[in-house]
Amino acid sequence: MATHKSAEKRMRQNEERRKRNVSIRTHVKTRIKAVLKAVEEKDLEKSSETLVKARSVIAKASSKGILHKNNAARKISRLTRKVNALG
């Protein structure tokens, strides 16, 4: 356990950030699954709609440093290719 005031504060901050990061990562995964499900159903309109939302969430996570920018770009690229393959 931390014994200094600054170390205790750092522990509190780290825990808050970890919870926030886990929440955002989960949200990203949920959006990706929604796109993949729409692609599986071969519904072009629904998959395009969900792709826009997923792209936004992934980019936001990347800008906050939760996902590496290349990781985010790869996820967006792969989802876009799957949606474009339908059309």
N, C-alpha and C positions, 0 to 999 in steps of 0.2 A: 504494500500500500504506500501511497505517496504521503510524505510527511511535511513537505513545504506547501505553503498556500498556493504558489504558482503551479506546482505539480498537481495539486488537487483540482485546480481550475482547468488545467490542461486535460485531465482525465474526464471531467464533465463535458468539456467541449468535444473531445474525441468520441465519446459515447453518443452525444447528440448527432454529430456528423455521420457516425456509422449507421445509426437508425435511419437518418434521412437518405443516405446512399443506398441502403438496402431497399427502402421503399421505392426509390426512383428506378433502381435496377429491376425490381419486380414489375413495375409499371411498363418498362421497356419490353420485358419478356412477354407480358400480356398482350401488348399491341402487336408484337411480331407474330404471336400465335394467332391473333385475329386475322392478320393478312394471310398467313399460311392456310388457315381454315377456309377463307374465302377463295383462295386459289384452288384448293382441293375441290371445292364445290363448282369450280369453273364459272364463277359469277364475276364477270369483268367489272361491272359497275360497282359492286360491293368491295371487290378487292382494290380497285383504284381509290375508292373512298377511304378505306382503312389504311391504305399505303400512305396517304397524305398525313393522316393522324400519326401513324407510326414514325414517319420521317421526321415530323416535328418533335416528337418525344425523344427520339434517338439523338437528334441534333442538340436538343436542350441538355441532355445528359452529357454529351460530349463537351459542350461549352462550359459545363460546371466541373469538368474534370473527372466525372464518374466513369466515363468510358474514354479510352484513348481515341484521338481523332481518326486514326486509320481504322480502328476497330469499328467505329461508328460508320465510317464511309463504306467499309466492306459490307456491313449489315444492310445499309440502305441500298447499295448496289445489287446485292443478291436478291433482295426483296423486289426491287424494281425490275430486274431481269425476269423473275418469275411472273410478275403481273403482266409485263409486256409480251411474254410468251403466249398468254391467253388471247391477246388481241391480234 
